[in-house]
Amino acid sequence: MRAILGLEDGTWFEGSSFTGAGEARGEVIFNTGMTGYQEILTDPSYAMQLVCMTYPHIGNYGINPEDGESDRIHAAGFIVRECCKRPSNWQSAESLPNYLLRHGVPGIEGIDTRALTRHIRIRGAMRACISTRERDPERVVDKAREIPPMEGLNLVDRVGPENPYIWTAEGPREARLDAEASPWSGKGLRIALLDLGAKRNILRLLTECGMDVLGLPPWSAYQDIARLAPDAVFLSNGPGDPAPLPEIRQTVSRLMEDYPMGGICLGHQILGLCLGGDSFKLKFGHHGVNHPVRDLASGKIEITSQNHGFCVDLSHREDITTTHINLNDNTLEGFRHKERPIMAVQHHPEAAPGPHDSRGFFREFAEMVRAGSRRSEI
């Protein structure tokens, strides 16, 4: 079935839908990973984005129940050079086309993904539309121009959980927060995780480092979090612009006065803004599993998994130590507060997909919490 990808600058590409009739709009970006497409599709950070995979052949190992980073697909659409319809892997439970179709997410193949990637690198990420319904490419371009830009867009409300949950070996389990029963399991440090669109592997690795993780909706109030008496508060990854989240930032600013704090990706950006930093949009973002980052303390180069379109600048803050720098463009990839127990990274140390070079972040966070927790013994 003929499908058209139209970009807001008037550029368009013709390909074929491998998911049947449909239409999707969002910001078009490219991801440089050769594998990990299931984790990418289910990462809430990709909400309202049309993901172009630079590797030419996608879908060959299918889809399995274990690799999802959330309970559904969050990417708005999927763009590949060639989609494998008949996967071959002992874990595969269904094909990529069936998976996308079941979740109502359009997939397009047969376009020159190298040309699209080069165009985005030159012109920047931009609004786009995938459509099988419109025959006129100009109309598809018009539809791309109708959607709001990513700047100033609050996407956290679209992906955050509605109810608190406890992370268990079997996955998330809804938690009751009342005076009659404690939501904590009693195993390890009590971590209140503000879920802005958390990937499951973050929860797994926090737990593996001896932490008892309670996931909370992103709009949770300070009083409700304090009532739980956590040892620390952690801000997860998530989609969109950190700037249009004033209520969350207000809550986080109060929390960082009383608790050790950690953050990843969007959580990193929100902590940075609360500490007086400035956020800005990257030209085409960092999306992939091969981004080099320098740990300034050790000098070690870590190959990292990344997915963000915004960054934060804290270079003017004398009370902040820069811990990590992106070697492709020298943007901030990590910081620690010099006097308070606050640390964060912009990249994804949990990977999924990607290398495990940065997993030490979770151990360092646990050590910081043990050293700096202010929770009174009960």
N, C-alpha and C positions, 0 to 999 in steps of 0.2 A: 504494500500500500504506500503510495507516494506521500511523503511528509516534507515539510519545509521548516527550516530553522531560520527565523528572522531576527536580526539584531537592531537595536535602536538607532544605530548610525546609518541604517539603510542597507547594510550588507546582509545577504541571505545565502543559504546553502540548501540544496535539494538532496534528499535521501529517501530512505524507506523506513516505515514504521515496522518494528518487530513485535509490537504489542497491540496491533489493531488500531481502530479509530480512536482519536483522543486529541487533547490539547493541554498544554501546560505553559505557564509563564513564570519567570523568575530571573535572577542574575546568573548569567552564564560564566562559569569558571572552568579551569582545567586542573586535573589531578595527575601527577606524574607517577603514580604507583603502577607497577606491573600486575599486582594482585591485590586482594583485599576489597574487592568491589562490594561484597555484602556488608562489611563493616562500614564502608563509606556511605552506602545508601541508607543505613540505619542509624548513622551518627546524627543526633539532633542538631549539631552545628551546621549541617547542610540544609536546613529548612529554607525554603524559597530559593533554592539554587538549582540550576540546570548544570549537571556535572558532565564535563567532557573528559573521557579517559584518553591520555596520550598514547598508552600502549595499544597497538592495533587490534589485538584479538582478546576479547573479554567474554567470560562466561564458561570457559572450558571445564572448570571443576564444579560448576553448578552451585546450588544453594543447600545449606544444611542448617538444622535447628540450633547448633551451638555457636555460630559465628555472628549472630545478630548483636549489635550494640545497644539496641532498644527493642521495643515490642512491635515496631512498624517502620516502614520506609519514611524518611523525612525529606529526602531530596525531591524536588519538584519534577525533575525529568532526567533522563540518562542518555548520553550521546557517545557512541562508539564507532570505530571504523568498521568492525565486523563483530557480530554477536554469534556466539556458539549456541546453537539450538539443542544439541544433543551432547550434554556434558558426560565426562568419564571420570568418576571418582567414587571410591567406596563409601564416602560420607554423603554424597549428593542425594538429596531428597526430592529436588525438583530443579527445573531449568531456570535460568535467569529470565527468559521471556515470560514464563508462567508466573514467576515470583512478582515481577513488575505488574503484570496484568491483574493478578489477584489483589494487589494493593492500589490499583488504579493509577499507576505512574507510567507515563508514556516513555517509550524507548525508541531512538532513531539511530539507524546505521547507514553506512554507504556514503557518508560525507567525508571530505578530506579533513580529518581531525588535526593533521599537521598544519594545514592552512588556517584552521580556526584557532588553534593554539597560538600560532605566530601573530594572528590578528589581535588576539586578546593581549598578548605581551606588548604589542606596539600601541594599541589604542586603549587598553585597560579593560577590566571586567565591566560588563554593561548589561542592561536589561535585554531580555530576549524572550522569544515565544517559539514553541514547537507546536505545529498544527498539521493534522491531516484533513481538517474540515475546510480550510481556506485554500482555494486553488491559486489565488493571486498573491505572489510574494509580498507585494506592497501592503496588502491588508494584514499579513502576518507581522510585518515591521510595525505597522500602526498599532497592533495589539501589544507589541513589546513596549512601545512608548507610553501606553496607557497605565502601566503598573507603576507604583511608587518606587523611587530609588531606595537603595539599601541604607543610605545615610538617613539617620533620624527614625529608623524603623525599629519598633519594639517587636521582636520575634520570640522573646522568652515566654510571653503569655501563651504562645501557640504550642510550646513543647514541654513546659514545666508540669510536674505532677499536680493533681488536684488534692491529693491526700498524703499524709506522712506514711513512710514505709520503713521497715527494717530490712537490711540486706542480709540474706542468708545464703548458704551454699546452693540452695535450689533457686535462688533469684530473689526479687523483691517480694516482701509480704507486708500487707497493709498493717499499720501500727495504730493502736488506740492510745491517745494522749489524754489520760484522765488521772485523777488523784488516786484511783483504786489500784492501779497496776503500773509498774515502771515499764517504759518501752525498751529499756536497755537489757541486753542479755547478761550483763555482768562479766563479759569476757573482753578485757582490754580497755584501752582508752576510749572515752565517750566522745565520738565525733559527730557533731551536728552538721550534716552536709546540706547546704543550700543548693537545691537541684535546679539549675538554670537550663538544663538539657543534658544531663550527665550521661556519659558513656558507661556501660556496665563494667568495663575493665578497670575504671578508676575505683569503683566500689570494691571489686575483687582484690585489687592490690592494696588498698587501704586496710582491708580485712586481713590480708596475708601478713601485714606488718604489725599485727596485734591491736587493731582498732575495732571498736564496736560502732558500726556506722548506722545512723538514723537519717534517712533522707527526708527533706522538708520542702514544701512548695516554695517557689521563689519569692512570694509575697509574704512569707511568714514574718510576724512582728517581733520586735526585739524582746518584748515581755514574754511572749510564748516560747522563744528560744531560751531565754535566761531561766525560765521556770524548769527547763529540762536539766539544768546544771551540767552542761557538757564540759569536757576538758578542753575542747577547741572547736572552732568552726571552720569548715572548708567550703570554698566556692568552686563549683564545677565549671566545666566548659559549657558552651551554649552558642546560639546563633545570633547574628545581626550586630547592630551598633550598640556599644556600651553606653553611649551618651544619653539616650532617651529612657533611662531607668532610674529616675531620681528617687523614687520610694525605696528601691532596693539599695541604692547607694547611701541613703540616709540611715537605713537599718544597719548596713555594714559599718558605717562610720562609728556608730554607737558600739557595735560588737567588738571592734578592734581596740576599743578602750579597755575591755574587760577580759578578752580571751585571746589565746594564740590563734593566728589565722593563716590559712594556706589557700592557694588558688591555682587553677589551671585554665589557660586560654581566656575565655570571657571572664572567668573569675579573677585571673591575673589583671585584666584590664580594669575591672571594677575596683579592685584593691588599689591599683595605681591611680585611678581618678580620685578615690577617697583620700589618698595621701597627697593630693595636690598636683597630680600629673595631667597631661593633656592627651586626648585621643585623636587619631587621624586615620583616614582610610588609605590603604595601600592601593597602588595602581592596579595590580591584578592578583594580589593576595599571595599567601603561602599555602599551597595545597599539595600534599604528597608525602612520601615516606623516605626521602633522600636529602633532606635539608641539613646542611652542616651548621652546627652551633658550637661555639667555643665556651667551655667552662673556664672563667677567668681565674678562679682560684687555683685550679690544678693545671691549666693550660691544655687540658684534654679536648679533643674534637669529638663531639657526639653527632652521629647521624640520627636525625630525629624525624618523627611523624608530625605533620603540621596541618592545620586547617583553620585559617582565620583571614578575614579581609580587613581587619582594623588592628592598629597597634597603639601603644601608649608610650609617651615620652616623659621620663622622670629625670632627665639629665640635669635639670636646674635644682634638684632637691639634694641638699647636702646631707640629709639624714638617711638617704637611701644608698645602698651599695649595689651596683650592677654586678650580677653574678654570671649572666650568660648573654652572649651577643650572636646575632645571626651573621654568618660569614658571607652570605650572598649580598646583603644590603646594609649591614651594620645596625639593624633595628634591635630594640631591646627584646631579649628572650628570657630574662629572669632577673629578680631582684630580692634583696632582703633588707629589712629595716635595721638600722644600726643599733637601736636601743630597745625596740619592742619585738616580741616574737611573731613576726610576720614574714612570710616567704611565698614566692609565687613564680611560675614559669609560663611563658607564652606558648611553648610547644606542648606536645602531648607525650609525657613520659610513660603513659600507659600503653602507647602504641595502638595496636588493634585497629588497623594493620600497621606494621612497621617494625623497625629494629628495637632492641631492648636496651640500647645504650644508656638511656636516661632514667631507668627504673630506680636508681638510687635516690631520686627525689623523694619517694614515699618513705624510705628509711630515714632520710634527713628530716622530713617533716615530723615523723614520730619522735625522733630524738629531740627536736625543738620543743614539741609539746610536753614531753616528759620533763624537760628542763625549765619550761616557762609557764606551765599551767597555773592558773590562779584559782582553780575551783577549790572551794573549801571542802574538807573531808566531812563526809556525812556519817 
